[in-house]
Amino acid sequence: MKLGIVGLPNVGKSTLFNAITEAGAQSANYPFCTIEPNVGVVAVPDDRLCRLAEIYNPAKITPAVIEFVDIAGLVRGASKGEGLGNKFLSHIREVDAVVHVVRCFENGDIIHVEGDVNPARDIEIINLELIFSDMEQVARRLDKAKKSAKSDKAFAVEAAFLERLTAALESGKPARSLDCTAEERETLSQLALLSAKPVIYACNLSESDFTGGLENNAGYAAVREIAKAQGAGVLPICAELEAGLAEMSGEEKALFLSEIGLKQTGLDRLIQECYSLLGLVSFLTAGAPEVRAWTIAKGTKAPRAAGKIHTDFERGFIRAEVVAYDVLAECGSIAAAKEKGLVQSQGKEYVMQDGDVVLFRFNV
């Protein structure tokens, strides 16, 4: 999974990026201190891998991973090149979802490019810049479709869809809000439109508001209403606090989180929100060579899941031997689970479930 981090300058994007990835990106109190995109890869926390490692004693443990791409703060006119915006936007066209960092804290020492803190206005600025950038992409594709339609009527259907998409964008609606057929959805995916991507609004709060005053932060309340209307995710977070956590040892981190009434770091909560928003689950494979987590979409059938490991597994799929993680953990071994008849043999129509521990049988 690949996530793009966007927002206005000085909202805490790079601070948050550094905290969750420990990548050491530049962060400063002025616009455009980030020019080239910062990229960080983090493991998806999954306690199930630790328990499976106890059972199998593998040579290797491989968690699922997420790649974060942090681009420079966007400003009004970014889609037209203001602040090198066009260059920045190109770096996130291939991400799976957008994490939009919104400033919900007051601090006179940190410059706000718009003069004051107003989350609703800031969200509109960024969303419109993404839409403006998409309009250029769609215009180019529409021009090609119209020319091709003169000799191939199939392109006339595409052109009609692109005209409907253009109308939606021109009215300020993101591409993801458009009702599409399966064929239109495929065209949409080929365009890699920024406003078609799922969004999580990460509300960057002061430590005092985050730990005890969410209900008193008007900005956070405004963002929640916007997210609800858009079907977007929303995550309260304190980048400054996360930066402090990143410097702590495991025990110190657990103790501090407990003291402020939290069970998880911001990274853990962000990953959960991403999985939920994108409709993702993880299945597990386990053995002496390796214990590993694999990320798939909800509703994925066994052969397609097998193809995540290797295309031969999907092509030559015979069956999947499946046991739920909780069952295997309780039994203590795969042999014990088999003795109790708890390992199921599943065929091509089996829909994979989160936490399935599976062995794929195949022949090519």
Disulfide bonds with the S-S distance in Angstrom:
none
